[in-house]
Amino acid sequence: MRIRVCCGVPFLSVIIPTLNEAENIATTLECFRRAGVNEVLVVDGGSTDETVKAVSSGGYRVLTSPEPGRARQMNLGAREASGDVLLFTHGDTLIPAATLKRLEAAIKDNPDLLGGGFARRFASPSQLLRFTAWCSDFRGRWWGLFLGDQGIFVRRSVFQDLGGFDESIHPGEDLDFSYRLARKGKTMLIGPPVLSSARRFEKRGVFGQTRRDLTAAGKILSDSRRRAAS
């Protein structure tokens, strides 16, 4: 794989699907500006707030998906991206420059590494969320299963071989993709942790949202295993 470097960061394409992320997107994009990332593509799914304006005013490219849906938006971004490594993340997840440098080192030092995700912490004092973040680290390190708010990176050629994200799955396209990625070969959990918004937990309650997430994850993985076996 060809690695092109700018400011110590591999030439990767960051792809961010958005829908009404005006409150968070500028801060998220600033992380990549500070790290010297060459290409950031924001793929909007029909925001009715100031998301598109916030992205454009920051000098970033905005793509508009004909229909909303994270899988569809991320696949569109991947088709338009020019990087050797694709990084998919959410509009409310902050990724430190040190984490991107670890990603660079991992890609360069491990030619058999196909992709992976980042360790994650939530912007919340909740002890339950701290515990679930620890569980996410364990899940990613040992089973190669990652969620979109952790960030998922993959070599472009591998993404194409896997056929991208399954657009028939929502939510859960991220978990399904990481399951297929882990089945294909080596993945890696990288730190330092990214910082993810806890707003969905604040909206529904930490315990209720966690239970809902676990139930949905079980069904998605069951369906993914069934498709892989057929």
C-alpha positions as CSV (number, residue, x, y, z in Angstrom):
1,M,0.0,0.0,0.0
2,R,1.2,3.5,-0.8
3,I,1.5,5.8,2.2
4,R,1.7,9.5,1.6
5,V,2.4,11.7,4.6
6,C,1.5,15.2,5.5
7,C,2.4,16.7,8.9
8,G,3.2,13.3,10.2
9,V,-0.2,11.9,9.4
10,P,-0.8,9.2,6.7
11,F,-2.7,10.3,3.7
12,L,-6.0,9.1,4.9
13,S,-9.5,10.2,4.0
14,V,-11.8,10.9,6.9
15,I,-15.4,10.4,6.1
16,I,-18.1,11.8,8.4
17,P,-21.8,11.2,7.8
18,T,-23.9,14.0,9.3
19,L,-27.5,14.8,10.0
20,N,-28.2,18.0,12.0
21,E,-24.7,18.2,13.6
22,A,-24.2,22.0,13.6
23,E,-23.7,22.0,17.3
24,N,-20.7,19.6,17.2
25,I,-19.2,19.4,13.7
26,A,-16.9,22.4,13.9
27,T,-15.1,21.1,17.0
28,T,-14.8,17.7,15.4
29,L,-13.3,19.0,12.2
30,E,-10.8,21.2,14.1
31,C,-9.2,18.0,15.5
32,F,-8.3,16.9,11.9
33,R,-7.1,20.4,11.0
34,R,-4.7,20.4,13.9
35,A,-3.5,17.0,13.0
36,G,-2.8,18.0,9.4
37,V,-5.1,15.4,7.8
38,N,-5.2,15.9,4.1
39,E,-8.8,15.0,3.2
40,V,-12.0,15.2,5.2
41,L,-15.3,14.5,3.5
42,V,-18.5,15.4,5.2
43,V,-21.5,13.5,3.7
44,D,-24.7,15.1,4.7
45,G,-28.0,13.3,4.8
46,G,-30.4,16.3,4.6
47,S,-29.7,18.4,7.6
48,T,-32.2,21.1,8.4
49,D,-29.9,23.1,10.7
50,E,-26.6,24.9,9.9
51,T,-24.5,21.8,9.5
52,V,-23.7,22.3,5.8
53,K,-22.9,26.0,6.4
54,A,-20.6,25.2,9.3
55,V,-18.7,22.6,7.3
56,S,-18.4,24.8,4.2
57,S,-17.3,27.9,6.1
58,G,-14.5,25.8,7.6
59,G,-13.2,25.1,4.1
60,Y,-14.2,21.4,4.0
61,R,-15.9,19.5,1.2
62,V,-19.5,18.6,1.7
63,L,-21.2,15.8,-0.2
64,T,-25.0,15.5,-0.2
65,S,-26.5,12.0,-0.1
66,P,-29.7,11.6,-2.2
67,E,-31.2,9.7,0.7
68,P,-30.3,9.7,4.4
69,G,-28.7,6.7,6.1
70,R,-25.2,6.3,7.6
71,A,-24.2,3.3,5.5
72,R,-25.3,5.0,2.3
73,Q,-23.6,8.3,3.2
74,M,-20.3,6.5,4.2
75,N,-20.3,4.5,1.0
76,L,-20.7,7.7,-1.0
77,G,-17.9,9.3,0.9
78,A,-15.6,6.3,0.3
79,R,-16.3,6.4,-3.5
80,E,-15.3,10.1,-3.6
81,A,-12.3,9.7,-1.3
82,S,-8.7,9.6,-2.6
83,G,-6.9,8.2,0.5
84,D,-5.2,4.9,0.9
85,V,-6.7,4.5,4.3
86,L,-10.4,5.3,5.0
87,L,-11.5,6.5,8.5
88,F,-15.2,6.6,9.3
89,T,-16.3,8.6,12.3
90,H,-19.2,10.5,13.8
91,G,-19.7,14.2,13.8
92,D,-19.7,14.3,17.6
93,T,-16.5,12.2,18.2
94,L,-13.2,14.0,18.9
95,I,-10.1,12.2,17.8
96,P,-6.7,13.4,19.3
97,A,-3.7,14.0,17.0
98,A,-1.8,11.4,19.1
99,T,-4.3,8.8,18.2
100,L,-4.0,9.5,14.5
101,K,-0.2,9.2,14.8
102,R,-0.6,5.8,16.4
103,L,-2.8,4.9,13.5
104,E,0.0,6.0,11.1
105,A,2.5,3.9,13.0
106,A,0.2,0.8,13.1
107,I,-0.4,1.0,9.3
108,K,3.2,1.4,8.5
109,D,4.5,-1.2,10.9
110,N,1.9,-3.9,10.2
111,P,1.5,-4.6,6.5
112,D,-1.0,-7.4,7.4
113,L,-3.2,-5.0,9.3
114,L,-6.5,-4.6,7.5
115,G,-8.2,-2.0,9.8
116,G,-9.6,-1.5,13.2
117,G,-10.9,1.1,15.5
118,F,-10.1,3.3,18.5
119,A,-10.4,3.0,22.2
120,R,-13.3,5.2,23.4
121,R,-14.4,7.3,26.4
122,F,-17.6,9.2,26.8
123,A,-17.9,12.9,27.7
124,S,-19.8,12.0,30.8
125,P,-19.1,11.4,34.5
126,S,-21.3,8.3,34.5
127,Q,-19.5,5.3,36.0
128,L,-21.7,3.0,33.9
129,L,-20.5,4.6,30.7
130,R,-17.0,4.4,32.0
131,F,-17.5,0.6,32.4
132,T,-19.2,0.2,29.0
133,A,-16.2,2.1,27.4
134,W,-13.9,-0.4,29.1
135,C,-16.0,-3.2,27.7
136,S,-15.8,-1.6,24.2
137,D,-12.0,-1.7,24.5
138,F,-12.1,-5.4,25.4
139,R,-14.5,-6.1,22.5
140,G,-12.4,-4.3,20.0
141,R,-9.1,-5.7,21.2
142,W,-10.1,-9.4,21.3
143,W,-13.0,-9.7,18.8
144,G,-12.4,-6.8,16.4
145,L,-15.9,-5.4,16.9
146,F,-16.2,-1.6,16.7
147,L,-18.9,1.0,16.6
148,G,-19.0,4.2,14.5
149,D,-18.5,6.5,17.4
150,Q,-15.2,4.8,18.1
151,G,-14.0,5.5,14.6
152,I,-13.5,2.6,12.1
153,F,-10.4,2.7,9.8
154,V,-9.7,0.3,6.9
155,R,-7.4,0.1,4.0
156,R,-9.2,1.2,0.9
157,S,-8.6,-2.1,-1.0
158,V,-10.0,-4.1,1.9
159,F,-13.1,-1.8,2.1
160,Q,-13.7,-2.4,-1.6
161,D,-13.2,-6.2,-1.3
162,L,-15.8,-6.3,1.5
163,G,-18.3,-4.3,-0.6
164,G,-18.5,-1.4,1.9
165,F,-21.2,-0.9,4.4
166,D,-24.4,-2.9,4.0
167,E,-27.0,-0.2,3.2
168,S,-29.9,-2.5,4.2
169,I,-28.8,-2.4,7.8
170,H,-29.7,0.6,10.0
171,P,-28.7,1.0,12.7
172,G,-25.8,-1.4,13.1
173,E,-24.1,-1.1,9.8
174,D,-20.8,-0.3,11.7
175,L,-21.0,-3.4,13.8
176,D,-21.8,-5.6,10.8
177,F,-18.9,-4.1,8.8
178,S,-16.4,-4.6,11.6
179,Y,-17.6,-8.2,12.1
180,R,-16.9,-8.9,8.4
181,L,-13.6,-7.0,8.6
182,A,-12.4,-9.1,11.6
183,R,-13.4,-12.3,9.7
184,K,-11.2,-11.3,6.8
185,G,-8.0,-10.7,8.8
186,K,-6.0,-8.7,11.4
187,T,-7.6,-5.7,13.1
188,M,-6.3,-3.5,15.9
189,L,-7.6,-1.3,18.7
190,I,-5.7,1.9,18.9
191,G,-5.4,4.5,21.6
192,P,-5.2,7.1,23.2
193,P,-9.0,7.0,23.4
194,V,-11.3,9.2,21.3
195,L,-13.9,11.2,23.2
196,S,-17.5,10.5,22.2
197,S,-20.7,12.5,23.0
198,A,-23.0,10.9,25.6
199,R,-26.0,12.8,24.3
200,R,-28.0,9.8,23.3
201,F,-27.5,8.3,26.8
202,E,-28.6,11.6,28.3
203,K,-31.7,11.6,26.2
204,R,-33.0,8.1,27.1
205,G,-31.1,7.4,30.3
206,V,-27.8,5.6,30.6
207,F,-29.2,2.3,31.7
208,G,-32.1,2.2,29.3
209,Q,-29.9,3.2,26.3
210,T,-27.2,0.7,27.2
211,R,-29.8,-2.1,27.4
212,R,-31.2,-1.1,24.1
213,D,-27.8,-1.0,22.5
214,L,-26.9,-4.5,23.8
215,T,-30.2,-6.0,22.5
216,A,-29.7,-4.4,19.1
217,A,-26.0,-5.5,18.9
218,G,-27.0,-9.1,19.7
219,K,-29.5,-9.2,16.9
220,I,-27.1,-7.5,14.4
221,L,-24.3,-10.0,15.1
222,S,-26.7,-12.9,14.9
223,D,-27.8,-11.7,11.5
224,S,-24.3,-11.1,10.4
225,R,-23.2,-14.6,11.4
226,R,-26.2,-16.1,9.5
227,R,-25.3,-14.2,6.4
228,A,-21.7,-15.2,6.6
229,A,-22.6,-18.9,7.0
230,S,-25.0,-18.8,4.0
